[in-house]
Amino acid sequence: MKRALLLAAAICLLVPATLFADTIVEEIVARVNGDVITRSDYRKGLEQLLADMKQQYASDADSHYRERQPDVLRDLIDQQLLLDKGKELGITADTDLIKKLDAIRKQNNLSSMEDLEKAAEQQGVNFEDFKQQMRNGIITQQVISQEVGRKVRITEEEQKKFYEEHKKELEQPENIRLSEILVPVAANATAQDLSAAETRAGELLKQIRGGAKFEDIAKKESKGPSAEQGGDLGYFKRGTLAKELEDTTFAMKSGQVSDVVRTKQGYVILKVVEHHDAGVPSFNEVKNRVEEALYLQKLQPALRAYLTKLREEAFIDIKAGYVDTGASPNQTKPVITASAAEQAQQPKKKKKKLGIF
């Protein structure tokens, strides 16, 4: 798992999806600098939390929901503080937003961004709201990376200690890590289409055999959803791949690249990035995984401390009856003038409810 994924995981713990008001007049639950969090935002945060807990803990979702419920307002405030910091740092996320939208387009086999927008609208999603939600996620991730992540330090001594203490947990079945390059073919492809795709895949394989980096070719030429990650598909145990692919890949060693293989999606070239035998892997084999686990372990308290600092530098006002579990005793409560209070209570422009896309 790449460090960026760990940052994303940290954000998932702290920041629920961006929520929009669905009523014309809103009760304000909290003010964060110049922004407000409404009762509708808060209610949607509760609904999202319950949905997440049901997905993660099917048998005991209610107890996990009750445990996390007090932190919903804290998470909404965290999000707004990170977005404010992103604005201060000049982070716009424009380039990354385009890349992520293009990746979604490819995953859905759509020809253009216009097609992606139409597909979103057909599902009842306001495309502009959807893009803003994604932009917010990118901004908060970049803020955490710049302000917190880069300051986390891990020594080799800490890694070896973690390895010794978690050997039992590190025990694993035989598994491989795969990357792919996909040259797709349509379900109604003609014999000529199939031949052209196979030829193209053969040309890409020839480039790799000639010394080109697999990851570079994947990013540039693959049409699979993993192209942006250099073709990385992650880890697979025996029994999780189609038999033909399993027979081919599990017979390969780390670093080996397959011939062109025909699949339902098209023609693929596979690389076995890692091949691990069953049992407890050596420290060197899992050093990166150990470092990532320690990084996330250290990131969480460091991020919480950073958000506390942001609170102390911000103006936050919580409506009576609501609690910010991340509040610092050193926070300064803003002084709201009569005119500012009247302005804050003005009806908010109604926005289309954001669905799941």
N, C-alpha and C positions, 0 to 999 in steps of 0.2 A: 504493500500500500504506500502510495506516495504521500509526502508530507502535506501536500495540498489537500488530500482527502481527509487527513487528520484535522486540518483546520476547518474543513467543511463540517466534519463530525462535531467539532467543538461548537460551531455556530448553531448546528441543529439543536444542541442542548440548551443554547442560550437564546436563540432568536427564532420565534415562530414565523410562519409565513406572513407577509404584509397583508393587512386586513383593511377593508374599506367600509365606510359607513353605508348602511342600506336604508336609513331613514332620513327624513329631511331635517328634523331638529334633534340634536344629540345632547345627552348629558355628558359633561366633561368629567372624566375620572381623574386625569392627571395632566399637568402642564409640564413640558420638558423644554426649557429654553423658549423658543418661539413657536413650538408645536404643541398639539394637544392629543391626548389619547382618550377616546370616547368609550362610553359604555358598550356600544356596538363592537368596537375593537376588542374590548375585554371579553365580551361574550363569545366572539368568534375565536379568540385565543383559547378559551375553555373548550369549545367544540373541537378545535384542532388538536388540543392536548388529548382529549378523550379518544379521538380517532387514532392518534399516534400510539397511545397505550394499548388499544385494542389490536393494533397491528403488531406491536412488539411483544405483548404479553397476553396472548389469547386467553389463557386460563385464569389469569389474575389481574385483569386490566383495571378493575375498579379500585383495588388497593393502591396500585401504582399511580392511578389518577388522583386519588385523594392525597397521596404523598407529594405529588408535584403541583397540585392545584394552587397552593399558596404562592408559588413562584411565577404565576402567569403574568401578573402586572410587572413584576421585576423584569421578566424577559422582554416585555413590550418597551419598557424604559431603556433596557440595555440596547435594544435595536435602535432606538431613536438617538441615543448617545453616540453609538458607533457611526450612524449616518451623519450626524453633525460633525464628528471628527473627520470623517471622510471628506466632507465639504471643505473643512479647514485645511486638509492636506492636499486639496486640489484633485482628488480621485474622482474621475468621471465614469470609469468602467466601460466606455464606449466600445473599445476594441474587443475586450473580452465578451461583452454582451453579443456582439455580432458573431463571434466564434461559437458561443453557446447556442445561439439561435440557429446557426447553420448546422451545428451538430444535431439538433432536434429535427431540423428539416431532413437531414440525411437518414436519421433513424426512422422517420415516417415515410421515406421514399418519395419525397415531394420535390418538384422541379425548381421551385423558386420561393422566395420569401412571401410573395403574394399568395402562393398556394398555402403556405403555412398560416398566414393570417386568415385566409378563408376557412381553413380547417379548424382554427381556433374559434372563429365566429359561429361555425356550424355546431360547435359544442357549447355555445352560449357563453364563451369567454371573451371579455373585452381585451383585445390584443394589446392595447396600450397599457392597460393595467397589468397584464401578464408580463410585459417587458419591464415595467417598473419594479415589479416584485423580483424579477431575476436580477435587475440592476442593483437593487438594494442588497441582495445576497452577495453579489460580487464585491460591492463596496465594503460591506462589513468584513468579508473574508480578507480583503487586502489591508484593511486597517489592522485587523488582528495580526496578520503576517508581519506588517511593518513595525507596529508598535509593541507587540508582545512576542510573537513567534521567534523573531530573529535574535531576541535576547536570551532565549532558553539555551542553556549550556549543559551538555551531557558528557561525562568522562567515561573512558573505557573501563575504569574500575567500577563505576556504577553499572555499566552494561554487564560486566562479568558477574557481579553480585546478583543482579536481576535474573540472569540466566540460571545460576545455581539454585536460586530460590523458586524458580518456576519451571524446572525441568519436566515435572510431571504434566504440567499444562501444555508444554511444548511438544509432547509426544504426538506423533502424527502417522496416518496411514501413508502409503506411497502416493505421491502426488506430483503433478507437473504444473508449471506456469507457462501459459501459451500466449503467443502473439499471432495475429493473422493479417494477411493482405487479401482483401476480397475484390474480385471482379464480378459484379452481380449479373444475373440474367433474369429476364422477366419470365413469369409463369407461361406466357404464350410465345416464348422465343422460338424463332425459326431455326432450322439447321444452320443457316448462314450466321445468325446471331450467336449461336453456341460456338461455332467455329471461330468467330472473331474474338469472342471473350476468352476462349481457351488460348488462342494465339497471343492475346494481350497478356494474359497471366504468365505464359511462357517467356515473353519478353522481359517482364518484371523479374522473374526468377533468374534469368540470365544475367541481369544487372546485379543481382545480389550475389550470385556465384562469382561474378567478376570483381567483387569487392565493395559494392555499394552497401551502405548500412541499411539493414532491414527496417529499422525504425524510421529512417528518413523516407524510404520508399513508401512505407505504410502511411505516413502523414501526408505525403504528396499524392499518392495514387489510389490508396484503398478507398473503397466506397462503403466500408463497414462502419458501424457506430463507434468502433474503438479507434478510428483513424487518428483522431486528435491526440490520443494517448500513445501514438506510435504503434498501434495495433494491439496493445496489451489487453488480454481477455481475462487475466487473473488466474487463479489456481483451480485445478480439477483433480478429484480423486478418481480411482478406478470405478467404473460403473456409471459415471455421470456424462460420458460422451457417447456418441453413436459408435457402434462396435468398430466400424471401419476406421474412424478417426482415432479411437482408443488404441487399436492394434498398431496403427502407424506411429502415433506420438509417444506411447509408452515404451516403444522399442528404441526411441531416440535418446541421445545424451544431451546434456545441457549445451546450448549454443548451436545445435544442429537445426537445419532448415529442411522441410519436406519438399517433395516434388509437388507439382500442381495437383490438387485434389478436387474432384467434382462433388459438390454438395447441392442441397435443395436451393440454396441461395445463389449459387453460381460456382465460380472456380476460386479456390483459396490456396494460399501458400501459408504454411504454418511453421512457426519457430518455437522450439522448446527452449524457453529462456532459462528455466530451472527444472531439474529433475531430482526429487528427494525420495530416498528410500524410506521404508516404514521404520518407525522407532523414534528415539530422541535424536534430533539433528545436532551436529557439532555447533559450537559457538560461532564459528566463522560462517556457517550456513545460514544461521538465523540472526546474525549480528544486526542487519538492517531492520528486521522485525522488532528486535529487542530495543533498538534505538528509537524506533517509532512509538513503541509502547511507553517507553520512558518519557519521550517528548510529550505525548498526550497527557501523561500523568502529571508532568510539571506544568504543562500549558494551562490546565484548568484553574489551579489556584492563582497562577500569574495573571490570567485573564480576569479572574474575579477581583484581584487587587487593582488591576488597571481600571476596571469599570467603577470600582469604589472611588478611585481618584477622579475619574470623569464626573462622578456625581458631586464630589466636593467642589468641583470647578464650575458646575452648572447651576441653573435655577430650576428647581423641581418643586412642584406643589401637588400634593395628593389630596383628593377629596375625602372628607371624613367618612369613615366606614370602610375604606380601602387601605391596604398595607403594601408597601414596597419592601419585600424581604431582603433586598440588596442595599437598603438605605445605609448611609454612613451618619454617625452622630455629628460629623463635622459639616454636613450639608447646610447650605444657606437657603432659607425659604424666601422666595421672591416676594416683593411688595407689589400687590396688584392695585393699580389705581382704578378709580370708578370708571373712567373712560375705557381703560384696557379690559376691565371685566365685562363691560357692555359689548365691546367689540368681540371678545372671545365667545360670548353667548349668541352671536349672530348665527342664523341658520346656515348650515354647511351645504355646499352644492351637492346635490345627490349624484352618486356615482353608481354605475352598473355593478351589481354584485359579481365578484370574481369567483368563478368555478374552478374545477380541477382540470388541468390540461396535461 
